[in-house]
């Protein structure tokens, strides 16, 4: 079962995992003043506006959910 989907608001995606903002930033979405994204837009809208491949972004977000808390603390 997928946790993230294209019709999800960015704000909702950000609230699902504490590192979701890092994934968005990794795609240059919302990481700087020239690429601010609205948290009230859907993931699909943001991807379309910035030319980001939606499946790749969703896969990256979903991978956050595969990391156990122990593994996450080791990454830091």
C-alpha positions in Angstrom: 0.0 0.0 0.0 1.4 3.4 -1.0 1.6 6.1 1.6 2.1 8.9 -0.9 0.1 9.6 -4.1 -0.1 12.2 -6.8 -3.4 13.7 -5.5 -2.0 14.3 -2.0 -1.4 17.8 -0.8 2.3 18.7 -0.3 1.4 19.6 3.3 0.0 16.2 3.9 3.1 14.5 2.4 5.3 16.7 4.6 3.4 15.6 7.7 3.7 11.9 7.0 7.4 11.7 7.5 9.9 14.1 9.2 12.3 13.8 6.3 9.8 14.3 3.4 11.0 17.9 3.1 14.5 16.6 2.3 13.1 14.5 -0.5 11.3 17.6 -2.0 14.5 19.6 -1.6 16.5 16.9 -3.3 14.3 17.5 -6.4 14.8 21.3 -6.0 11.2 21.7 -4.8 10.8 24.2 -2.0 14.5 24.2 -1.0 15.2 27.8 -2.0 13.5 31.1 -2.6 13.5 30.6 -6.4 11.7 27.2 -6.1 9.1 27.8 -3.4 6.2 25.3 -3.5 2.8 25.8 -2.1 1.9 23.3 0.6 -1.7 23.6 -0.7 -0.9 22.2 -4.1 -0.9 18.5 -4.9 2.2 16.5 -5.5 1.1 16.2 -9.1 0.6 20.0 -9.5 4.1 20.7 -8.1 5.7 18.1 -10.3 4.0 19.4 -13.4 4.9 23.0 -12.6 8.6 22.2 -12.1 9.1 19.4 -14.6 9.8 16.7 -12.1 9.0 13.1 -12.9 6.1 12.3 -10.6 6.8 8.6 -10.4 10.4 9.2 -9.3 9.4 11.7 -6.6 6.7 9.3 -5.3 9.2 6.4 -5.2 11.7 8.5 -3.3 9.0 9.6 -0.8 7.8 6.1 -0.4 11.3 4.8 0.3 11.2 6.9 3.5 8.6 4.6 4.9 10.9 1.6 4.3 13.5 2.8 6.7 13.1 1.5 10.3 13.7 3.9 13.2 17.0 2.1 14.0 18.3 2.5 10.4 17.3 6.1 10.3 19.2 6.9 13.5 22.3 5.2 12.0 22.0 7.4 8.9 22.4 10.7 10.8 
